[in-house]
Amino acid sequence: MKKIILVTGATSGFGKAIATSFCKAGWNCIITGRREDILVQLAGDLQVTYGVDVIPLVFDVRDRHAVNTAISQLPEEWQAIDVLVNNAGLALGRDSFEVANLDDWDTMIDTNLKGLLYVSKAVLPYLVERKKGHIINIGSTAAKEVYKDGNTYCATKHAVDAISKAMRIDLLQHKIKVTAIHPGAAETEFSIVRFKGDEEKARQVYEGYQALQAQDIADIALYVANLPEHVCINDLVVTCLAQANSMYVQK
């Protein structure tokens, strides 16, 4: 019987790479995202390319009702979720605290923090019932250090770090693994979103060094998900060779 993974934010970046890598490895996949056309196309491509089953669920993780409705209505055969990857997240703006945009703050808190909580709570009954499963939370090196103009983004990722630790403690009794993967600079759509479509400014972030790629994080997620049942990697900080942490990059 094929294993099942659920990946949030699967339309691009880490999420798309993770879904693709697991499908390539023979897993059936539930992919979620807001962009229906891209999500449905991806589901079809993955099924044809890898001969697995893929369900696209179109919702915004910020919408608690939509999250609960979509996940609670999964067909019974799809409820046996083995791995949940909480990937949906974003950074908006990079502004000093006193001039930062409150709407940006709300979006980051609602997506990076509350969205992760909503999806986890919706999926957990299936894992608890089976007394097995694995939650992989995608954090950031911003969870480990606060950097200038990172303020609320760093705060949300610090929260992801704390929630991951809390999950690991509270879900121990249910034999559920929890892993936090904290990537450093990665060349995806992330910076384009952060700079609100300014591709030139986004490109400059990665000039002068080789950043992580989405596939690097997908490979790591697949590795930790395939460890023996008694082994759990709790916390991973991953950077490219040129980066030491959130603040220090050799260009």
Buried (B, 14 or more C-beta within 10 A) or exposed (E): EEBBBBBBBBBBBBBBBBBBBBBBBEBBBBBBBBEEEBBBEBBEEBBEEBEBBBBBBBBBBBBBEBBBEBBEEBEEEBBBBBBBBBBBBBBBBBBEEEEBEEEBBEBBBBBBBBBBBBBBEBBBEBBBEBEBBBBBBBBBBBBBEBBEEBBBBBBBBBBBBEBBBEBBEEBEEBBBBBBBBBBBBBBBBBBBBBBEEEEEBBEEBBEEEEBBBBBBBBEBBBEBBEEEEEEBBEBBBBBBEBBEBBEEBEE
